[in-house]
Amino acid sequence: MRLPVEYRQTGVSIGDVCIIDIAHGRFDFLFNIFLDSGHPIQRGGVPEGFCPLRPTQVESDIEESIIYGANSYLASSTLCKTSGVNSS
């Protein structure tokens, strides 16, 4: 509830910079690298000298490849399904 209303309406987005506090189960949003410093979501401030990135600036860094075909899946013996918050 401490996040800007605009952030709560849209939720997590590509470009969000945050601190993940596993011990307390929190996602502490700091700012978004794609939005101007004056955007309502940035009300907590941005770093000094901040200049937002534009998606076209990073588009060339994105690679697309088909690694797994149809009807493929990933599995791991180290993953397990849990419910609730781990208290340990």
N, C-alpha and C positions, 0 to 999 in steps of 0.2 A: 504493500500500500504506500510505501515511501517513493515509489517510482512516479515519474510524470504521468498524468492521465493519458497523454498521447502515446506513451510507451505501453501502458497497460492495454490500450485499445488495439495496438498492432502486434504486440508480443515480440519475441526474439526475432531478430532479422540478421541477414548476412551483413557483416561489417561491424557488429556489436563488439565492443571491447568490454570485458567484464572480469570480475574476480569470482571464481567458483570456490565457495567456502564449504567444503565437504563436511567438515566437523559439525557445522550448524545447518546444513542443508539449504544454503543460500546461493543465489545467483545475483551478485552485486553488479548491476549495470553501471558503466562509467560514461561511455559515449559511443557514437557510431562513426566509423571512418569515412562513410559515404555521404554524410549529411553536413550541411553548412553549420558553422558554429552558432548561428542565430536560430537554428531550428529548435522548436519547443522541447524536443526530446533531449537536447544538449544542455538543459538548464543547470546541470551539475558542473558544467564547465568542460573545456577541452584543453589539451596541453598548449603552452605558449608557442606561438608560431604555427599553430595547427592549420593545415590546408587540406580540405577533404579530397579523397580520391574519387575519381569518376570510374564507373564500371568499364568504360572503354579503355581506361589505362591498364586494367588488369586482365582484360579479355584475352590478350595474347598469351597469358600465362596458364590458361585453362586448357587442359588436354582431355580429349574424350577418346576412350578406347573400349572395345568390348572384350572383357576378360572372361566372362562367364556366359555361356550360351543359354538358350531356353531350357527351362526345367532344372537349372543348376541351383545350388544353395551352398551357403557357408555353414560350417559347423565347427565347434571347438569343445573339447572336453573340459576346458577351464571356465566356461560360461555356465551360469546357472540362473534360473528364474527365481526371483524373490518378490515378496510383496511387503509393503510397509517400509519403515526406515530402519536401517541397520543400527542397532544401539551400541555396537562395539567400536 
